[in-house]
Amino acid sequence: MADENRQDDGRRPGATLRAAGVARSFAGVRALRGVSLELHRHEVVGLIGPNGAGKSTLVNVLSGFDLPDAGTVELEGREITSWSPHRRGRHGLARTFQHSHAFRSLSVRENVEIAALGVGAGAREARRRAGELLDLLGLSAHEHATAGALSHGDERRLGVARALATRPAFVLMDEPAAGLPESEVPGFEAVVRSVRDEHGAGVLLIDHNMALIMAVCDRIHVLDQGQSLAEGTPGEIRENLDVASAYLGESALVEAESG
């Protein structure tokens, strides 16, 4: 019942994942410098920036795989800065990874069912969620194949299915389209939109594919050298000269706009 209430009441003011003044250093190198970011239900926020800008570090802090030196993380009005990844997952925060964390020797269906079981779903409910998600993400034809036998694109979709099996309020996607052939990017755009529109989740999307970012994001947050450089709509970010100078470059801007 708690999951259903969270799903249905996604637009209330507290339905937010928030980082406030997050700082993180590694061996004296400041990866994050007082970054603040908000993600609401029913929206896709792009997180972009050059390599080394701090994007993955911020996702690790948000998801509990790393702890900040300063600042806080809040989930739906509750501070969760010290919570483990598993505890955050049970309270509606899921993520995908740059590299597959699937059980490669198990079937595609079993991988999705295990994700649901991990957050407390019963066996029957886990099977039901798996069936729905495999249909949604176009993986039904591969449900009995081992995860290790999937193509790169289907492996990415399996990562999303595993995240959605936890019935999250928020999903953090760390470079989910990396390595996808350009022909498969439009299909993945539909996947991201379905997470927002059909599941009502908030999506934080990190990716270097600017056509994907510009196509699916409601807002974009730009990091540069561990600091927030800009935030706005795709159109505003496309026209921001500071962003063009720090990250995109004119050719990337033109390519993203034409795409």
Secondary structure, 3 states (H helix, E strand, C coil): CHHHHHHHCCCCCCCEEEEEEEEEEECCEEEEEEEEEEEECCCEEEEECCCCCCHHHHHHHHHCCCCCCEEEEEECCEECCCCCHHHHHHCCEEECCCCCCCCCCCEHHHHHHHHHHHCCCCHHHHHHHHHHHHHHCCCHHHCCCEHHHCCHHHHHHHHHHHHHCCCCCEEEEECCCCCCCHHHHHHHHHHHHHHHHCCCCEEEEECCCHHHHHHHCCEEEEEECCEEEEEECHHHHHCCHHHHHHHHHHHHHHHHHHC
